């Protein structure tokens, strides 16, 4: 899912070379790079110099160009100016305006804590504030179109723009609902092409845990870790290359007292002070730029039924805890 998975159709090739690759069923740079020169000559019916040009073009497209430290600093500053508000004023101020463009943010929490509502609220504000299109990968079939319309309407009203129709803004949301791992992986592989054709300000994946947990067995640790690492790499590359804010959700698992081993970055408070931990392990946790934990408040904090939103990981600010309420 990295640069090697970029579509071959977006690589500039001589017509004869492009036709040969298409007839051979080579659709991505990875397909080309897996083959040697002689294999390409045979499969694509090319001359040796044409096969070499195909390999060189695919390699150049798959490999990101190096950037200077100044370019990285300027890009980060531009991304921070385009932060997307979450609706939680204290959190937005702490993060420097909200979810940063060019960054991968993860929201972790038990069912019912408002992870999907957070995704919809950020999407609604991005649309109302004119940030751009929204790509929404609904891997859990939890997307709520009427709820999004209501949140858009509330955001418009708060800005004195009641005359605008929420439906017109909602039309700028492209929703994908993959069924099963194969469709999910295919959907992720097509995101960059979609962003190239029509840029977006926000990419939501709700959730990364559902397809992974359904597809990989309990003993397939290496395969799962590899797939998660590729997903994290993809999301961060899309964020940086296209200036998009990426927001993904993650589930929790029952680990009881052993949850303390996950450390503060993975520890989640459930009901009645029961300890949970974020799913997908350390490989995934180290891949995200920002981890937000939506959890039940400890009984000595906000009282029974209270909710908290905890910044458990962010390189740009300190850890912090805020009161959290599902957007009305």
Number of C-alpha atoms within 10 A of each C-alpha: 21 18 21 19 18 22 21 24 15 14 17 13 17 11 9 13 19 18 15 19 25 14 13 14 13 19 17 21 25 20 16 24 17 10 13 12 19 14 14 25 18 13 15 22 18 21 15 14 11 20 24 17 16 26 20 14 17 26 17 15 20 21 11 11 7 7 8 8 9 9 11 12 11 12 16 17 13 15 20 19 13 19 23 24 23 22 18 18 13 15 23 17 11 16 20 16 18 22 25 30 27 28 24 26 25 25 25 30 28 23 13 11 21 20 25 24 21 21 23 24 25 24 31 29 20 23 26 21 14 10 17 18 23 25 23 22 24 21 22 17 13 12 20 12 14 11 14 21 19 16 23 27 22 19 22 21 13 10 11 10 13 13 9 14 13 21 15 11 19 20 11 14 20 14 14 18 17 19 13 14 17 11 15 19 15 12 15 18 19 14 18 23 15 13 18 11 9 10 17 21 25 28 26 23 23 26 24 23 21 17 19 18 15 10 13 15 11 8 8 10 12 10 12 21 17 12 17 21 17 16 20 22 19 20 29 23 21 23 23 20 14 17 22 31 28 26 29 25 23 22 20 19 15 15 15 11 11 12 20 15 11 16 11 13 19 22 22 28 21 22 16 12 14 15 18 25 29 26 20 20 14 13 14 20 20 14 20 21 19 24 26 24 28 29 26 26 25 19 13 8 12 13 11 14 11 16 23 20 23 22 22 20 23 15 8 11 12 11 16 13 16 17 17 20 17 15 13 8
